[in-house]
Structure formats: structure tokens, C-alpha cells
Amino acid sequence: MSADLWPYALLLLVGFLPNEIWRVIGIVLARGLDDSAPVVVWVRAVATAVLGGVIVRIVLIPPGALASVPMPVRLGALAIGFAGYRLVRRSPFAGIAIAEAALLAGAVLFG
């Protein structure tokens, strides 16, 4: 292996694979669960709340280069992402993708 690639191999070995094992186990165990079961609804709600909390923290207390993007741009991207989430069948992926696009556009235009 090339000396330039060993950090990526290490990242894959200790960062990605241990987490991926738990994802696969979760998929196998959750295969027979009903989507409308109370525990599944609760888990989905908790996951969405955690994601929302992380997003708000990143917007209000931005790390790294995001701190150079003005607060109105970050808040605007958050609002646009929420609107996208609501418009695209309440899809967290769509909301995040739309907010990311709005943030990048705002950073280029106003940052």
C-alpha cells in the first residue's frame, strides 16, 4: 500500500467499519418490525429530534469555516431547509440537501 493511502485505510478500519456493523445488525433486527409500532415511531421521533438539535447547534455555534458565514445566511438556509423538508413529503434528506445548497449559495454570495 502506498504511503499516501494509509490514513484513509486507517479511517476506514477504525471509523467506518465499526459503525457499519451496528447499522447492519439494526437492519437485520428491524426487518420484521411494523412501521406504525409505538417503539418505531418513538425511535424515529428521537432520531429526528437529535438531528434537529445538532443542526441548531451548528447554526448558532458554528465550527471552523462556517463561523465566517454571516448569521442571517445560516438562519436563512435553516428556514429554506425546513420549507424543503415540509414540501418534499417531510423528508429529512431533502431538507438537509436543500439547506446545504442554500447555505453554500449564501456563503458564496454574502460570505
N, C-alpha and C positions, 0 to 999 in steps of 0.2 A: 504494500500500500504506500502511496506517495506520502511524503511528509506533510504536504498541504492538506490532505484529506482526513488525517487522524482526528482533528477536533470534531468534524462532522460525524464520524463513526462513533466517537465517544458520546456525543449528544444523542445520537440515535439509540445507543445502547443503554444509557442511564436516564435519558429524558423521555423518549418516546415509547419504547417497548414496555417498561413497567406500567405506564398508564394505559397503554393499549390492551394489555392483558385484562385489566379490570373492565374496560369497555366491552370486550368480547364476552367475558363472564356475565356482565349485566345484560347483554343482548340475549344470550342463551337462556338466562333465568327469567327474563321478562317476556319471552316469546309467547307464553300461554296466558299472560295477564289481559284482562279486559280493559280497554282504554277508558271506560267510564267508571272503573272501580275507584272507590274513595281514596285508597292509598296512591294510586297512579295520578289522580287529579291533584292530590296534595303534593306529591313529589314534583310534578310539573310546575305547580304554583311556587314551591320553594326555589326551584331552579330558576324560574323567571325572576323572582324577587332578588336572588343573589346576583344574577346577571344585571338587573337594573341598578342595584347598589354599586356594583363595580363600575358601571358606566357613569353614574352620577359622580362617583369619587374621582374618576379620571377627568371628567369635565370640570369639576370645581377645584380640584387639586392636581393639575396636570403634571405628569412626569416628563422629564427630558425636553425634547424639542417641541413637544406640544405646548409647553409653557409659553413659547413665543407667539402662539396663535392667540389673537385677542379673544377675550371672554365672550363678547357678542357673537363672534363666529362660532365658537364652541357651543353656546346655548342655541343658536340658530340651527346648527347641524343636529343637535339633540331634538329640537322641535320638528324638523323635517324628517328625521328618522322615525320619530313617534308617529307622525302622519303617514309615513310609508308603511309602518307596521300595521296601522289600522286599515289602510287601503288595500294591502295585499294579504287579505284573509288572516290577519293577526299573526303574521309570520315573523318570528324573531330574526331569522336570517335576512329577510327582505329589509326589515327596519335597520339592522346593523349595516347592511350593504349600502342602503340609501344614505344613512347618516355619515358613513365613511366617505362616500362620494361628495356629499355636501361639505364635509369638513375639509377635504382636500381642495375642492374648488374655492372655498372661502379662504383657506390658507394661502393659496396661490394669488388670489385677488386682493386680499386685505392683510395678509401676514407678512 
